[in-house]
Each structure stands twice: as C-alpha cells, then as structure tokens.
Amino acid sequence: MSDPEPAVAARLAELGIAYERHEHPAVATVEEAQKYWAGIDAAHCKNLFLRNQKGNRHYLVVLLHSKRADLRAVADQIGDGKLSFASPERLMAHLGLTPGSVSPFGLINDRPHIVRVVLDRDLRATSRVSFHPNINTRTYVIATTDFTRFLEACGNPVQHVTI
C-alpha cells in the first residue's frame, strides 16, 4: 500500500489549510501516542469507526482523547440503534484506512459521502486539533476552524454530541 499522507497534504493545500507535521513511531492507540504528544500543543483526539446494528450506516466518532465513548449514549443522541466497531474491511472500503490509522482525513476517500461524522461538542472549545494524516507514524495539527472547513469541504453529514 502506498503512503496515504501525500493525498492528505494535497487536499489541505487545495483548501488553503496550514498544518504542523510531527513524525513518531507507529502508534495504534491513544495510550501509545501520548508519550509523543508531549511537545504538541493541540487537542488530541480519539477517532472511532462504527456501524449501526444493521450495518447500513457508518459513523466516524471524533472525541477528545481523554474521554471514553459511551456507544449507547452516542447512539441515542444520533437517533440510531446499537452501535459497534466496524470491521477492518468496512474501514478500508469506506475510508481507505487500516486499524490504528483512523482519522477524519480518511473522509477524502469517502467520495459518496456516506460516512456520518459525529463530533464531541467539547472540540468546539479547542483552538487546535491533531490527527494522523491517514498513517499512524505522523500527526498533523490544524486550527479547529480549519478542521471545520475541511469537514464542510468533504460534504459528509456532521452532528455534534455530548460525550
């Protein structure tokens, strides 16, 4: 598989979004990543790729890394039934990503815009957010206002929830 980062960098450039780039060893979880975030001034996020019980709706849930997502509470707020983690095959099919590299930047691969984005309301109070550029050996930091512009440009439905 080729490096997915150049496509993310190109899309951000197209949108006029500046970013800071940080390299680190591969990290698959927030716990692994925390030691590399020490010098990075940004809100760090957990990104969960979920599906509903029927498997006909998929969600990218983005929350502050320090929070634990109550999937039942999220499902209630978005008006869907039981949510569970989607398979690696679904993740690849919808966002072009592998487990451990889940990121909102994967939305550039969702051309039909079917993945629904669910954002932690508390992200709105941050000035900068960080995400992998679709590969878990790098982290990009962008302004939260630019993240909002990125999501608008992607065209996926976006909802805010309390987590």
C-alpha positions as CSV (number, residue, x, y, z in Angstrom):
1,M,0.0,0.0,0.0
2,S,1.4,3.4,-0.9
3,D,1.9,6.2,1.6
4,P,-1.5,7.9,2.1
5,E,0.0,11.1,3.5
6,P,0.6,13.0,0.2
7,A,-3.1,12.9,-0.6
8,V,-4.0,14.4,2.7
9,A,-1.3,17.1,2.3
10,A,-2.6,17.9,-1.2
11,R,-6.2,18.2,0.0
12,L,-5.2,20.5,2.8
13,A,-3.2,22.6,0.4
14,E,-6.1,22.8,-2.0
15,L,-8.2,24.2,0.8
16,G,-5.5,26.6,2.0
17,I,-5.2,24.8,5.3
18,A,-1.9,25.1,7.1
19,Y,-0.7,22.3,9.3
20,E,2.2,21.3,11.6
21,R,3.7,17.9,10.8
22,H,5.2,15.6,13.5
23,E,6.8,12.2,13.0
24,H,6.9,9.4,15.6
25,P,7.0,5.7,15.8
26,A,3.8,3.8,14.8
27,V,1.0,4.2,17.4
28,A,-2.2,2.3,17.3
29,T,-3.9,3.6,20.4
30,V,-4.2,6.9,22.4
31,E,-2.2,5.3,25.2
32,E,0.8,4.6,22.8
33,A,0.6,8.0,21.3
34,Q,0.5,10.0,24.5
35,K,4.3,9.9,25.0
36,Y,4.8,11.5,21.6
37,W,2.3,14.3,22.2
38,A,4.3,16.0,25.0
39,G,5.5,18.9,22.8
40,I,2.5,19.2,20.6
41,D,0.1,22.0,21.6
42,A,-3.3,20.7,20.4
43,A,-6.4,18.8,21.5
44,H,-5.6,15.2,20.7
45,C,-8.5,13.1,19.5
46,K,-9.8,9.5,19.6
47,N,-11.3,8.5,16.3
48,L,-13.8,5.6,16.3
49,F,-15.2,4.0,13.1
50,L,-18.5,2.5,14.0
51,R,-21.5,0.9,12.3
52,N,-25.2,0.5,13.3
53,Q,-26.7,-2.9,14.0
54,K,-28.0,-3.4,10.5
55,G,-24.6,-2.4,9.0
56,N,-26.2,0.1,6.7
57,R,-24.9,3.2,8.4
58,H,-21.3,4.0,9.3
59,Y,-20.1,6.7,11.7
60,L,-16.7,8.4,12.4
61,V,-16.9,9.5,16.0
62,V,-14.3,12.1,17.0
63,L,-13.8,12.9,20.7
64,L,-11.2,14.3,23.0
65,H,-8.6,11.6,23.7
66,S,-9.2,11.8,27.5
67,K,-12.9,10.7,27.2
68,R,-14.5,7.3,27.0
69,A,-17.2,7.0,24.4
70,D,-20.4,5.5,25.7
71,L,-21.7,4.0,22.5
72,R,-25.2,3.7,23.8
73,A,-25.4,7.4,24.7
74,V,-23.9,8.3,21.3
75,A,-26.5,6.1,19.5
76,D,-29.3,7.7,21.5
77,Q,-28.1,11.2,20.6
78,I,-27.8,10.5,16.8
79,G,-31.0,8.6,16.7
80,D,-29.7,5.2,15.8
81,G,-29.9,1.7,17.3
82,K,-27.0,-0.2,18.8
83,L,-23.5,0.9,17.6
84,S,-20.5,-1.3,17.4
85,F,-17.0,-1.1,16.0
86,A,-16.9,-1.7,12.2
87,S,-14.6,-4.4,10.8
88,P,-11.2,-3.6,9.2
89,E,-12.8,-4.5,5.8
90,R,-15.5,-1.9,6.3
91,L,-12.9,0.7,7.4
92,M,-10.9,0.1,4.3
93,A,-14.0,0.1,2.0
94,H,-15.4,3.3,3.3
95,L,-12.4,5.4,4.4
96,G,-9.4,3.7,2.8
97,L,-7.8,3.2,6.2
98,T,-6.4,0.4,8.3
99,P,-7.0,0.0,12.1
100,G,-4.7,2.2,14.1
101,S,-4.8,4.9,11.5
102,V,-8.4,6.1,11.8
103,S,-8.6,9.8,11.1
104,P,-11.1,12.4,9.8
105,F,-8.6,12.8,7.0
106,G,-9.9,9.4,5.7
107,L,-13.0,11.3,4.6
108,I,-11.1,12.3,1.5
109,N,-11.5,8.7,0.4
110,D,-15.3,8.6,1.0
111,R,-16.4,10.0,-2.4
112,P,-20.1,9.1,-2.0
113,H,-20.0,10.9,1.5
114,I,-21.9,8.1,3.2
115,V,-19.9,8.1,6.5
116,R,-21.6,10.2,9.1
117,V,-19.3,12.3,11.2
118,V,-20.1,12.6,14.9
119,L,-18.1,15.2,16.8
120,D,-17.7,15.7,20.6
121,R,-19.2,19.1,21.4
122,D,-16.2,19.9,23.5
123,L,-14.0,20.0,20.4
124,R,-15.6,23.4,19.6
125,A,-13.8,24.9,22.7
126,T,-10.4,24.0,21.3
127,S,-8.2,26.1,19.1
128,R,-6.1,23.4,17.5
129,V,-6.7,19.7,16.9
130,S,-4.4,16.8,15.9
131,F,-5.0,13.8,13.7
132,H,-3.0,11.2,11.8
133,P,-2.7,12.0,8.1
134,N,-4.1,8.5,7.4
135,I,-0.9,6.8,8.6
136,N,-0.1,6.3,12.3
137,T,3.6,7.3,12.1
138,R,2.8,11.0,11.7
139,T,0.5,13.6,13.3
140,Y,-0.9,16.8,11.8
141,V,-2.0,19.7,13.8
142,I,-4.5,22.2,12.3
143,A,-6.6,25.0,13.6
144,T,-10.1,23.9,14.8
145,T,-11.7,26.4,12.5
146,D,-9.7,24.8,9.6
147,F,-10.9,21.4,10.7
148,T,-14.5,22.7,10.4
149,R,-13.7,24.0,6.9
150,F,-12.2,20.6,6.0
151,L,-15.3,18.8,7.1
152,E,-17.6,21.2,5.2
153,A,-15.5,20.6,2.1
154,C,-15.8,16.8,2.5
155,G,-19.5,17.0,2.3
156,N,-20.3,14.3,4.8
157,P,-23.1,14.8,7.3
158,V,-21.8,16.2,10.6
159,Q,-23.5,16.0,14.0
160,H,-22.4,17.2,17.4
161,V,-23.0,15.2,20.5
162,T,-22.2,15.4,24.2
163,I,-19.7,12.7,25.3
